[in-house]
């Protein structure tokens, strides 16, 4: 079984994907990391790379092809990416959501905890603006090139709004859903 996790910026996707992969003793694949590396190789920020992607589908195609092939050749892994549900349609699809205010607070807090990686010095308001721009760019790219809506929860098997939940509550709800959908599992 393949579990794909998508959703809103700041919803806890990365943390949950890591924890779920550990709980299952499965590998985890992170598509955002691949996109960040591709941007870095071109000397661009992720925002600049996403903006380029609005007119150049190649910025997405490499990662998307990687996902598609992974879904065809491997099993028993967790994958985190906005288009993973689409390129691996047989995956168990999980969507995590969060309201914009909470998303900005979470992302700001995360960036504060690792300033050497953040690359920006911004307020919560600035983070909120950046997140809205990223979401808009994502929507433009994915609708234009693939005719899909990556932020539509109807594309997923399970939806969870994490706005008012702690990470352990989210983890438990996801584990319960996964347990109920895996043929057999070693999750305790």
Order of alpha helices (4+ residues) and beta strands (2+ residues): beta-alpha-beta-alpha-alpha-alpha-beta-alpha-beta-alpha-alpha-alpha-beta-alpha
